[in-house]
Amino acid sequence: MDVNQIQLLILERKDKIKEEFKAEVLGVFGSYVRGEEKKVILMSL
């Protein structure tokens, strides 16, 4: 999964995240933006 896919996933779920977790979505940062990400298994929200 690349940064663009992650951003799309976040945008698609932004309202649900805000409602369910009372959190604001700021964006993608850290190792993914730098291209240093490690392979992980993501679970659907």
Number of C-alpha atoms within 10 A of each C-alpha: 11 10 16 11 10 14 13 11 12 17 14 11 13 15 15 14 16 12 10 8 9 10 12 11 13 8 10 13 9 9 10 14 12 9 10 9 13 8 7 7 7 7 5 5 6
